[in-house]
Amino acid sequence: MSSRPRSSLALAVAALALLGLPALGRDARAETPAKARTAPHRSDAKAPPAPLPPGALAPRLAPTLPESTERVLHGPTMSPSPPPSEDDPDPVYAAFQRGLWLRALSLAIPRAEAGDTAAMTMIGTLYEGGIGIPVDLAKAARWYRLAADKGDREARSALAQMYVAGRGMPKDLGEAWKLFSAAAAQDQPIALYNGAIMMFDGRTAPHDPEKATAWLKRAAELGNIEAQYAYATLLSDEENPRHDPLTAARWMREAAMSGFEAAEIDFALMLLNGRGVAKSPENAFVWFHRSALRGNAIGRNRLARMYAVGIGSAPDPVAALTWHTLAKRQGLPDIWLETRLADLSDEARRRAVAEADRIAARGAGVDLEADETPQPRPTSPADAAPKRP
């Protein structure tokens, strides 16, 4: 039996918050990831639209490391590994995957007592997440510690995250760093990402940007979505000596394709401006629309601006007001849009508000994959670079 982490819960950023550091990254987020579907709108435009002001669709802040909201861990910090080969079936894993939590626990206990570190980590996961049994953080920490002391990388990473959040034990970022560092040496993706963030900060870990960048890259290569976004953002920073827009765009697309909200926004901006990828307002529109459907306030605001002027699609002031209304309800006002849409008729405004209400009401029940919105055109390696004369 072996174990594999699920996607990182970005506890390194939580560590920075605990240290009193300023928030990193964007200054606006979707309050609730609501999914919705838009219906076609009729345009009330009577004259060719004026161009957007310079920087109207630019990011609100210069690229930095990503912000990830600190989340209290109500669930497990890792999940069991992929199933073993058909020649070596694992009843503990099979029981877990089938939702037979108590059976998984009963099967794991004797194996853990016999020294199986993966079984120890499984028990810790069940107790930490309250999966089929009451939450017991003290027991979770004890089982994680037993496995961590025997060298289990998943237990080390999970225990480090408990130290960061102070779950079941006092907060101890120094101990968290030791565990992250040990797990990172074993190629554990969450530990690589969290350890990198701690090294960038340098308060409870050695300040080593070069090593931190290497850890971010490795975590990205191992499929950690937050690391993919962080690495892409780092490489897209023009002040970074290793500025590499082509590689940044490739990793930003990876994170966006996995559904990372901030990456969807940033990759759309890359497409819109032709930074590291061939310029494509149409594909940028699709990515902003996807973000808007997920309930992201920034995505809704940028989509409203594109509809208002007709970038990537036909101009549609009613649709612009619809998405602007939704973004404004989430706390993201926009004076430029208010001015731009000031001449809409009362009837057009009623339609826009009604559509916004419909989207908000349906939100969480909409399947993005079933939406009629066109999907982004696949970008081949040959298309990745900007077109040169």
C-alpha positions in Angstrom: 0.0 0.0 0.0 1.3 3.5 -0.8 0.0 7.0 -0.6 -0.3 10.0 -2.9 -1.2 13.7 -2.1 -4.2 15.5 -3.4 -3.7 19.0 -4.6 -2.0 21.4 -2.2 -4.1 23.4 0.2 -1.6 26.2 0.0 -0.6 26.1 3.6 2.7 27.8 3.0 0.7 30.9 2.2 -1.2 30.4 5.4 2.2 30.2 7.1 3.1 33.6 5.6 -0.2 34.9 6.9 0.6 33.6 10.4 3.9 35.5 10.2 1.9 38.7 9.5 3.1 39.1 5.9 1.0 41.1 3.5 -1.3 39.2 1.2 0.4 38.1 -2.0 -1.1 38.4 -5.4 -4.5 39.6 -6.6 -6.7 42.1 -4.7 -10.0 40.7 -5.8 -11.5 37.2 -5.8 -14.7 35.5 -6.5 -16.6 35.2 -3.2 -18.3 32.0 -4.2 -17.4 29.7 -7.1 -20.8 29.9 -8.6 -21.2 28.2 -12.0 -23.7 29.6 -14.5 -24.7 29.6 -18.1 -25.3 32.7 -20.2 -28.0 33.0 -22.8 -27.6 35.0 -26.1 -28.2 38.7 -25.8 -29.4 41.2 -28.3 -27.2 44.2 -28.8 -28.5 47.7 -28.2 -25.4 49.3 -29.8 -26.3 52.1 -32.2 -22.8 53.3 -33.1 -19.3 51.8 -33.5 -17.8 51.4 -30.0 -14.9 53.6 -28.8 -11.8 51.7 -27.9 -11.0 50.7 -24.4 -8.7 53.1 -22.5 -5.1 52.0 -22.2 -4.7 49.3 -19.7 -8.4 48.7 -19.3 -8.0 44.9 -19.4 -4.6 44.8 -17.7 -4.0 43.0 -14.4 -4.9 45.1 -11.3 -1.5 44.3 -9.8 2.0 43.5 -11.1 2.7 39.8 -11.2 3.7 38.4 -7.8 3.6 35.1 -6.2 0.0 33.9 -6.0 -2.4 34.6 -3.2 -4.2 31.5 -1.8 -6.9 32.1 0.8 -6.0 30.4 4.1 -8.4 27.5 4.5 -8.9 25.6 7.7 -8.4 21.9 6.9 -11.7 20.2 7.4 -10.7 17.3 5.2 -7.6 15.2 4.8 -4.3 16.7 3.6 -3.6 13.7 1.4 -5.5 10.9 -0.2 -4.6 7.3 -1.0 -2.4 6.4 -3.9 -3.6 5.1 -7.2 -4.6 1.5 -7.0 -1.9 -1.1 -7.1 -1.4 -3.4 -10.1 -3.9 -6.1 -10.7 -1.2 -8.6 -9.6 -1.0 -6.9 -6.1 -4.5 -5.9 -5.0 -4.7 -3.7 -1.9 -7.8 -4.3 0.2 -7.2 -1.1 2.3 -7.1 1.1 -0.7 -10.1 -0.7 -2.3 -12.2 -0.2 0.8 -11.3 3.5 0.9 -12.1 4.0 -2.7 -15.5 2.3 -2.2 -16.3 4.5 0.7 -16.1 1.7 3.2 -14.3 3.9 5.8 -14.6 1.7 8.8 -13.5 -1.4 6.8 -10.5 0.6 5.6 -9.6 1.6 9.2 -10.0 -2.0 10.5 -7.8 -3.3 7.7 -5.2 -0.6 8.1 -4.7 -0.9 11.9 -3.0 -4.3 12.0 -0.8 -3.4 9.0 0.1 -0.1 10.8 0.9 -2.0 14.0 3.1 -4.3 11.9 5.1 -1.2 10.7 3.4 -0.3 7.4 4.0 3.4 7.2 1.4 3.9 4.4 -1.2 2.3 6.6 -0.2 4.7 9.5 -0.7 7.6 7.1 -4.0 6.3 6.0 -5.3 6.1 9.6 -4.0 9.7 10.2 -5.9 10.8 7.1 -9.2 9.2 8.3 -8.9 10.8 11.8 -7.9 14.2 10.5 -10.7 14.4 8.0 -13.3 12.7 10.1 -13.8 10.3 7.3 -16.3 7.7 8.5 -15.2 8.4 12.1 -15.2 11.4 14.4 -12.5 14.0 13.8 -9.6 13.4 16.3 -6.7 15.6 15.5 -4.6 14.3 18.3 -4.8 10.7 17.0 -4.2 12.0 13.5 -1.1 13.7 14.6 0.2 10.7 16.5 -0.3 8.4 13.5 1.3 10.9 11.1 4.3 11.3 13.5 4.8 7.5 13.7 4.9 7.3 9.9 6.9 10.5 9.5 9.6 9.2 11.9 9.8 6.1 9.8 10.4 8.2 6.6 6.9 8.3 5.0 6.9 11.5 2.8 3.1 11.8 2.8 2.9 11.7 6.6 5.7 14.3 6.8 3.9 16.7 4.5 0.5 16.2 6.2 2.0 16.6 9.7 3.8 19.8 8.5 0.5 21.2 7.4 -1.0 20.5 10.8 1.9 22.4 12.4 1.4 25.4 10.1 -2.3 25.6 10.9 -2.0 24.7 14.5 -4.4 21.8 14.2 -4.2 19.4 17.0 -1.0 21.0 18.2 0.5 24.4 18.8 1.6 26.2 15.6 5.3 25.6 14.9 6.5 26.9 11.6 10.1 25.8 12.4 9.0 22.2 12.8 6.8 22.5 9.7 9.8 23.6 7.7 11.8 20.6 8.9 9.1 18.2 7.8 8.5 20.0 4.5 12.2 19.9 3.8 12.4 16.2 4.5 9.4 15.4 2.4 10.6 17.7 -0.4 13.9 15.7 -0.5 11.6 12.7 -1.3 9.9 14.6 -4.2 6.6 15.2 -2.4 4.8 17.9 -4.4 3.0 19.7 -1.6 6.1 19.9 0.5 8.1 21.2 -2.5 5.5 23.9 -3.1 5.1 24.9 0.6 8.8 24.7 1.3 9.5 27.0 -1.7 7.1 29.6 -0.4 8.7 29.5 3.0 12.2 29.9 1.4 11.0 32.9 -0.6 9.9 34.4 2.7 13.0 33.5 4.6 11.7 33.9 8.1 11.4 30.3 9.3 13.4 28.8 6.5 16.7 29.8 4.8 16.1 32.6 2.3 17.1 31.0 -0.9 15.2 32.2 -4.0 17.3 30.0 -6.4 16.5 26.8 -4.5 12.9 28.0 -4.0 12.5 28.5 -7.7 13.9 25.0 -8.4 11.4 23.5 -5.9 8.5 25.3 -7.5 9.5 24.1 -10.9 9.8 20.5 -9.6 6.4 20.7 -7.9 4.9 22.0 -11.1 6.4 19.2 -13.1 4.8 16.7 -10.6 1.4 18.2 -11.3 0.9 20.6 -8.3 -1.5 23.2 -9.6 -0.6 25.9 -7.2 3.1 25.4 -8.0 2.3 25.6 -11.7 0.6 29.0 -11.2 3.3 30.3 -8.9 6.1 29.2 -11.3 4.3 30.8 -14.2 3.7 34.0 -12.3 7.3 34.1 -11.3 8.6 33.7 -14.9 6.1 36.3 -16.2 7.5 39.0 -13.9 9.6 41.3 -16.1 11.7 42.2 -13.2 12.8 38.6 -12.7 16.3 38.0 -14.2 14.9 34.7 -15.4 11.9 36.3 -17.1 10.6 33.7 -19.6 7.2 34.6 -21.1 7.1 31.5 -23.3 7.6 29.1 -20.4 5.4 31.2 -18.2 2.5 30.9 -20.7 3.0 27.2 -20.9 2.7 26.7 -17.2 -0.1 29.2 -16.8 -2.1 27.3 -19.4 -1.5 24.0 -17.5 -2.9 25.6 -14.3 -5.8 27.1 -16.2 -6.7 23.8 -17.9 -6.8 22.3 -14.4 -9.4 24.9 -13.3 -7.2 27.1 -11.2 -9.2 30.4 -11.1 -6.4 32.9 -11.0 -4.6 31.1 -13.8 -7.7 31.3 -16.0 -7.6 35.1 -15.6 -3.9 35.4 -16.2 -3.8 33.1 -19.2 -6.7 35.0 -20.7 -4.6 38.2 -20.3 -1.6 36.5 -21.9 -3.8 35.6 -24.9 -5.3 39.1 -25.1 -1.9 40.8 -25.1 0.1 38.2 -26.9 2.5 37.6 -24.0 4.2 34.3 -24.5 1.5 33.0 -26.8 0.0 34.0 -30.1 -2.3 36.9 -29.6 -5.9 35.7 -29.7 -8.7 38.0 -28.4 -11.2 35.3 -29.3 -9.6 32.7 -27.1 -9.1 35.3 -24.3 -12.8 35.9 -24.5 -13.5 32.2 -24.0 -11.2 32.0 -21.0 -12.8 35.1 -19.4 -16.2 33.6 -20.1 -15.2 30.4 -18.4 -13.9 32.3 -15.4 -17.1 34.3 -15.2 -19.2 31.1 -15.3 -17.2 29.9 -12.3 -18.3 33.0 -10.4 -14.9 34.8 -10.4 -15.5 38.5 -10.0 -12.5 39.6 -12.0 -13.4 37.3 -14.8 -16.9 38.7 -14.8 -15.6 42.3 -14.9 -13.2 41.6 -17.7 -15.9 39.8 -19.7 -18.2 42.7 -19.2 -15.5 45.1 -20.7 -15.0 42.8 -23.7 -18.7 42.7 -24.4 -18.9 46.5 -23.9 -16.4 47.2 -26.7 -16.6 44.1 -28.8 -13.3 42.4 -28.2 -13.2 38.7 -29.0 -17.0 38.8 -29.8 -19.6 41.1 -31.1 -20.4 44.2 -28.9 -23.3 43.5 -26.6 -24.1 46.2 -24.0 -26.8 44.2 -22.4 -24.5 41.3 -21.8 -21.9 43.8 -20.6 -24.3 45.1 -18.0 -25.3 41.6 -17.0 -21.8 40.6 -16.1 -20.9 44.0 -14.7 -24.0 43.7 -12.4 -22.8 40.3 -11.1 -19.2 41.5 -10.5 -20.5 44.6 -8.7 -22.6 42.5 -6.4 -19.4 40.7 -5.5 -17.8 43.9 -4.5 -16.0 44.8 -7.7 -17.4 48.2 -9.0 -16.2 49.7 -12.3 -16.7 53.4 -13.0 -15.5 53.0 -16.7 -18.3 50.4 -17.3 -20.9 52.5 -15.5 -20.0 55.4 -17.8 -19.8 53.3 -20.9 -23.3 51.8 -20.3 -25.0 54.9 -19.0 -27.1 55.4 -22.2 -28.8 52.0 -22.1 -32.5 52.1 -22.2 -34.6 51.1 -19.2 -35.8 48.0 -21.1 -32.2 47.0 -21.8 -31.3 47.5 -18.1 -34.3 45.3 -17.0 -33.2 42.6 -19.3 -29.6 42.7 -18.0 -30.7 42.6 -14.4 -33.1 39.8 -15.0 -30.4 37.8 -16.7 -28.0 38.5 -13.8 -30.6 37.3 -11.4 -31.1 34.2 -13.4 -27.4 33.4 -13.5 -27.1 34.1 -9.8 -30.1 31.8 -9.0 -28.8 29.0 -11.2 -25.2 29.4 -10.4 -24.0 26.4 -8.5 -26.2 24.0 -10.5 -24.7 24.6 -13.9 -22.3 22.2 -15.4 -19.4 24.0 -17.2 -18.8 21.1 -19.5 -22.4 21.3 -20.7 -22.4 25.0 -21.4 -22.8 26.1 -25.0 -19.8 28.4 -24.7 -17.1 27.5 -27.3 -14.0 25.9 -25.9 -10.5 27.5 -26.3 -8.8 26.5 -29.5 -6.1 24.0 -28.6 -2.7 25.6 -28.7 0.0 23.5 -30.2 3.7 24.0 -29.4 4.1 25.7 -32.8 1.3 28.2 -31.9 2.7 28.9 -28.4 5.1 31.6 -29.4 4.0 35.0 -30.6 3.9 35.4 -34.3 7.0 37.2 -35.6 7.3 39.1 -38.9 
